[in-house]
């Protein structure tokens, strides 16, 4: 990432990347088979009462009832699992997440313990109040889904006919954004790479005369909130076609920071799809550009959307979401699958 932050200062003429060739469909059958096997291993280790909490029909309302705030949740929490069952949840997470992605998940959950300690509210800040839910019947070649969710974290996966995987909505947050007080966790900053590169892109665009800052005052929260279906937001900021080649590359690297939370097979498929839509991507910033100042930014394409808000706690509380306005919870892929079968 650092090479692009440095390279962004270089002068270059606006260039638009050549139109990408058609994207061959990625073969995800290996990934989806691993997911199904891991989900079934987890379910097989549960007793009847636990399984009743963890299992839902694929068409249940609960499948799209996602959220990132502290609240009562359905599913089976980590605190209700023994060591073996907890290990099986982690094995399921590894079928979707990369090592860096899993590291972010661990850090976000550890921040709950940190807040419980300093706020003296361990009942409210519970690092084991993260819930696993399975929707439908996990099987190779099948259509089903699963979620791992708690405060500041919501990972939603939908498998379609064992051939495709939707990874959105995908929500990661960090409170605090960085631990600054004297503590064994001082310096913990789970979403550092995303923040530093986004700020560098916004700064160089502004310095080159582009109207990347669309508001001096950032909104107080991500605008799509916990909506079951993300809406198309107003076009703001700078189009990728108005960026230099270096800036375009940096923008794709920023997107890759989000995508690469997932294992390479899933990330590669999403990056290829987004890159093919480069002509329609926009990057916009609101708020201050100095480190420590509250800010908001978003990257938006035809259906792809990233929103990041760092406004609470004087700009030290980050909310970041990745949405697909057409394919959250696999809606678009499910429609194609049904249409093809019938």
Residue pairs with C-beta under 8 A, 6 or more apart in sequence:
1 193
1 196
1 197
1 253
1 257
4 197
4 200
4 246
4 249
4 250
4 253
5 196
5 197
5 200
5 250
7 246
7 249
7 250
8 200
8 201
8 203
8 204
8 246
8 247
8 250
9 204
10 246
12 244
12 245
12 246
12 247
13 244
14 241
14 242
14 243
14 244
15 244
15 245
15 248
16 240
16 241
16 248
16 278
16 279
17 240
17 245
17 248
17 278
19 279
20 272
20 275
20 276
20 278
23 272
23 273
23 276
25 163
25 164
26 265
26 268
26 269
26 272
27 163
28 163
28 164
28 165
28 265
28 266
28 269
29 140
29 141
29 162
29 163
30 265
31 95
31 165
31 263
31 265
31 266
32 140
32 141
32 159
32 162
32 163
32 165
33 140
33 162
34 95
35 92
35 95
35 96
35 138
35 146
35 157
35 159
35 165
36 138
36 139
36 140
36 142
36 144
36 159
36 162
37 140
38 88
38 91
38 92
38 94
38 95
39 92
39 134
39 138
39 144
39 146
40 138
40 139
41 88
41 91
42 54
42 85
42 88
42 89
42 91
42 92
42 132
42 134
43 51
43 54
43 55
43 134
43 138
45 84
45 85
45 88
46 54
46 76
46 85
50 76
50 80
50 81
50 85
53 74
53 75
53 76
53 80
54 75
54 76
54 132
54 133
54 134
55 133
55 134
56 62
56 63
56 74
56 133
56 134
56 135
56 136
57 135
57 136
58 135
58 136
58 137
58 143
58 144
58 145
60 135
62 74
62 133
62 135
63 133
63 135
63 145
63 147
63 329
64 228
64 328
64 329
65 74
65 228
66 147
66 149
66 154
66 156
66 169
66 171
66 226
66 228
67 73
67 149
67 154
67 226
68 149
68 151
68 152
68 153
68 154
68 171
68 173
68 226
68 319
69 151
69 226
70 124
70 151
73 129
73 131
73 149
73 150
74 131
74 133
75 131
75 132
75 133
75 147
75 149
76 131
76 132
76 133
77 128
77 129
77 130
77 131
77 150
78 86
78 89
78 128
78 129
78 130
78 131
78 132
79 126
79 128
79 129
81 89
89 132
89 148
92 132
92 146
92 148
93 102
93 105
93 148
93 155
94 102
95 263
96 155
96 157
96 165
96 167
96 262
96 263
96 266
97 105
97 155
97 261
97 262
97 263
98 260
98 261
98 262
98 263
98 264
98 267
100 260
100 261
101 260
101 261
101 262
101 263
104 172
104 190
104 191
104 261
105 148
105 153
105 155
105 172
107 174
107 188
107 190
108 152
108 153
108 172
108 173
108 174
108 190
109 127
109 130
109 150
109 153
110 127
110 185
110 188
111 152
111 174
111 175
111 176
111 179
111 185
111 188
111 190
112 125
112 126
112 127
112 129
112 150
112 151
112 152
113 125
113 127
114 179
114 183
114 185
114 188
115 121
115 125
115 175
116 122
116 124
116 125
116 126
116 127
118 181
118 183
119 125
125 151
129 150
129 151
130 148
130 149
130 150
130 153
131 147
131 148
131 149
131 150
132 146
132 147
132 148
133 146
133 147
133 149
134 144
134 145
134 146
135 144
135 145
135 146
135 147
136 142
136 143
136 144
136 145
137 144
138 144
138 146
138 159
139 162
140 162
141 161
141 162
142 159
142 161
142 162
143 158
143 159
143 160
143 161
143 162
143 334
143 337
144 158
144 159
145 156
145 157
145 158
145 159
145 329
145 330
146 157
147 154
147 155
147 156
147 157
148 155
149 155
149 156
152 171
152 172
152 173
152 174
152 175
152 319
153 171
153 172
153 173
154 169
154 170
154 171
155 167
155 170
155 171
156 166
156 167
156 168
156 169
156 170
156 328
156 329
157 165
157 166
157 167
158 165
158 166
158 329
158 330
158 333
158 334
159 165
159 330
160 166
160 330
160 333
160 334
160 337
161 337
164 330
164 333
165 266
165 269
165 330
166 324
166 327
166 328
166 329
166 330
166 331
166 333
167 262
167 266
167 270
167 322
168 322
168 323
168 324
168 327
168 328
168 329
169 230
169 321
169 322
169 323
169 328
169 329
170 258
170 261
170 321
170 322
170 323
171 319
171 320
171 321
171 322
172 190
172 191
172 261
172 320
173 191
173 317
173 318
173 319
173 320
174 189
174 190
174 191
174 317
174 318
175 312
175 313
175 316
175 317
175 318
176 313
176 316
176 317
177 189
177 191
177 195
177 310
177 313
177 315
177 316
177 317
177 318
178 187
178 188
178 189
178 192
178 316
179 185
179 186
179 187
179 188
179 189
180 186
180 316
191 318
191 320
193 257
194 254
194 257
194 258
194 308
194 320
195 308
195 310
195 318
197 250
197 253
197 254
197 257
198 254
198 285
198 297
198 308
199 289
199 291
199 295
200 250
201 247
201 250
201 251
201 254
201 283
202 212
202 213
202 283
202 285
202 289
202 297
203 289
204 247
205 212
205 238
205 243
205 247
205 283
206 212
206 213
206 285
206 289
208 244
210 238
210 242
210 243
211 237
211 238
212 237
212 238
212 283
212 284
212 285
213 284
213 285
213 286
213 289
214 236
214 237
214 284
214 285
214 286
215 286
215 287
216 286
216 287
217 286
217 287
218 286
218 287
218 294
218 295
218 296
218 309
218 311
219 286
219 296
219 309
219 311
220 309
220 311
220 312
221 309
221 311
221 319
222 296
222 307
222 308
222 309
222 319
222 320
222 321
223 233
223 298
223 307
224 230
224 231
224 233
224 305
224 307
224 321
224 323
228 328
229 325
229 328
230 305
230 323
230 324
230 325
230 328
231 325
232 300
232 325
233 298
233 300
233 305
235 282
235 300
236 282
236 284
236 298
237 282
237 283
237 284
237 285
237 297
237 298
238 282
238 283
238 284
239 280
239 281
239 282
240 248
240 251
240 278
240 279
240 280
240 281
240 282
240 283
241 279
243 251
248 278
251 281
251 283
251 299
252 271
252 274
252 275
252 278
254 299
255 271
255 274
255 299
255 306
256 267
256 271
258 306
258 320
258 322
259 266
259 267
259 270
259 271
259 274
260 267
261 267
262 270
273 304
274 281
274 301
274 304
277 301
277 302
277 303
277 304
280 301
280 302
281 299
281 300
281 301
281 304
282 299
282 300
282 301
283 297
283 298
283 299
284 297
284 298
284 300
285 295
285 296
285 297
286 295
286 296
286 297
287 293
287 294
287 295
287 296
287 311
287 315
288 294
288 295
288 315
289 295
292 314
292 315
292 316
293 315
294 310
294 311
294 314
294 315
295 309
295 310
295 311
295 315
296 307
296 308
296 309
296 310
296 311
297 307
297 308
298 305
298 306
298 307
298 308
299 305
299 306
300 306
303 324
303 325
303 326
303 327
303 332
304 323
304 324
304 325
305 321
305 322
305 323
305 324
305 325
306 320
306 321
306 322
306 323
307 319
307 320
307 321
307 323
308 318
308 319
308 320
308 321
309 318
309 319
309 320
310 316
310 317
310 318
310 319
311 317
324 332
326 332
327 333
